[in-house]
Amino acid sequence: MRILQCHNFYRFPGGEDQVFHDESWLLKKHGHEVFHYLRDNRDIENMSRIELARATIWNQRTVTDLEALIQELSPELIHFHNTFPLISSSAYHTAKRYQIPIVQTLHNYRMMCPSATLFRNGKECHSCINKTFSIPGIIHKCYRSDRKATAVAAAANAFQRTIKKSLHLVDRFIALSETSRQQFELAGIPRSKIIVKPNFVRPEPKVGNAKGGHVVFVGRLTEEKGIHSLLDAWQAEPGNPISEIPLRIIGQGPLEDKVKRFAAQNQNISYLGQLKHPEVMEQIAQSKLLVFPSIWPEPFGRSMIEAFATGTPVVASTAGSIPEIVQHEVNGLHFEPGNHKNLQDQIMRMFAEPELLAKTSIAARRTYEKRYTADRNHDVLLRTYAEAVESNPSELEICFA
């Protein structure tokens, strides 16, 4: 199959970027022809606010670029990952003019929330779901704490959903979990168009056989990822049971300076910055457990299944889809989102009960083998593509849509 994958890379590399690379590798491994159309948020530095606003709402460069690629490559299907802000919904319309089936992976909640997180002021927020224009998001400056930038994101959503009806052109959506699928249904996407396909891990790592005495966090350093809860749990204070346990933090993001300052004041905290993926997997494999303290309605959480692949159990909050992945006392432990005392208790339990640690470690690897291998993922991905091709409207249907 000839597949064109489209993705807008983030300024700070994250899970969506890794998924894009992984699925490209997976398709090539199974003999498919894979081509790419890529944009990068670092290009924004050379754009004015007006240029960026225009590109976000409708990028004419995307139209020109995709037309040339379609004419050159004749793809049988186009798979979009992130289109915000430099690809825009103009890509969907270009694909449909050439009657090409479209698949869109829903990595986040951008289509119904200017911040893409359904999260504000430390709590889940549904204020903008199904609103023609995200007025609450603009009032609260939900995107980058910038009212003008939020207004542009809201305008792009309104243009896409109401004026151009761009989402109607997508033949199949991929949600990463059942929890996130339910959120997208609330936003008006028909359930019949959404297929749940979790992420996978590649290359398949070896199970860590010499667990260290430390805990590891891997993720973007943002409020919704629970960084404040994580740091509070390790706060050096009398009677804190885990402040002496080594913690390694991997990632980049807006709270990087806060993490650096905290690490500088606590000899048991190591900030390793952004590492290459093989180095991340090695760090996870060496750790006793991975902590996942997210407080937003997490669509998936890639680092959890990376931990499972190495046989590393996870102590995770119960936010969003996390309970679909981490089962309490099976392959990890749960704690209440944002409750750093509860987090402390669960981490100490893992360190105090070696039998529980061993049991959850074995179950973590079994969970990976059952649900998150590359081959299992390929089967679901190809089924999604087949459904998209089958449901793709004819040229006559497009003309009268």
C-alpha positions, 0 to 999 in steps of 0.5 A: 500500500502507498501511504503518505504520512503527514505530521507537524513536529513539536518544538519540544519532542514528545510522544506524538513525534515518536508515534509518527516515527514508529508507525512509519517504521512499522509500515515499512517493515511490513512492505508498504511504501511510506512517504512523508509530508512534514512541518516543524514548529521551529519554523514559527520563529521566522513567521509574523503573528499574522502569517502564523494566524493565516497558516493555522486557519488555512495554509495555502502552502500546504495545498500547493505542497500536497498537490505536488506530492499527490501528483508525484506519488499517487498515494492510496491513503493519507494518514495525518498525525498532528496538523497544528499549526502549520499544516492546517485543515486545508490538507483534508480538502486537498486530499479529498479533491483527489479522492484519497481516503483520510485517517487522522490520529487523535493524539490530543484534544485540539479539535475541541479545546484550544489548549488541546488538553481539556484541562484548566486551573488544575482540573478537567475542563469541558467548557469549549466542547461542542461550542462553535467558537471557544469563547471560554478558552479565549477568556482564560487564555488557555493556549500558551497563556496568550489570548491572541494565540488562543483566539487563533486556535479557536478560530482554526477550530471554528473554521474547520468544524463549522465553516469548512466542515473539514472533519466530515472529510476524515474517513477514520479516526484513531483514538488511543484509548476507550476513554479518549474515544468517549471524549471525541464522541461528546465532541460530535465524531460518530462512534462508527468512525473512531477505532481505538488503537493504542501505541506500541513500543519499538524496538522490543527491549530486553527486560531489565534484570538488574533493577536499580534503587531509583524511580524514573519519570519520563515526559513533557515537563508541563503542569498537566503531566503532574510535575508539581505533584512529583516534586512535592512528593520528593520535597525534602522535609522531616518525615518524608518517606521518599525524599531519600529515594533517587529520582531521575527526571527525563524530558523538556518543557515549560517547567524545565527551569523549576525542575532544574532548581529543584534538582539543584537543591536535592542531591537525590534528584537527577535531571537528565534533560531530553535523551534519545529514545534508546537512552530513555529505554535504558534508563527505564529498564534500570529503574525499580519503577516508573512514576506517571503522575498525570492530572489531565484526562490523559489520552494514553501515556506512552512511557507507561507501556515503555516501562511495561516492555522492560518489565518495570511496574508503574505507579500512576494516577487514575487520570483519563485513560490511565486505568485502562493501562495500569491495573492496580496491584496487577502491573502497577499501583494507582494513586489519586491525581494531584495527591502527593501524599498518596503518591508517596505511600504507593511508592513506599509500598513498592519499595517495602513489599518485594513480592508485590514489586516482583509480581507487578514486574512480571505482569507488566511485561505480560501486559506489553506482550499481550497488547502493545507489540508492533505486530499486534499494532500493525493488524489494527492499523491495517484494519483502520486503513481498510475501513477508510478506503472502503468508506471513502466517498466517490467523486460524485459524492464529494461533488454533492457533499 
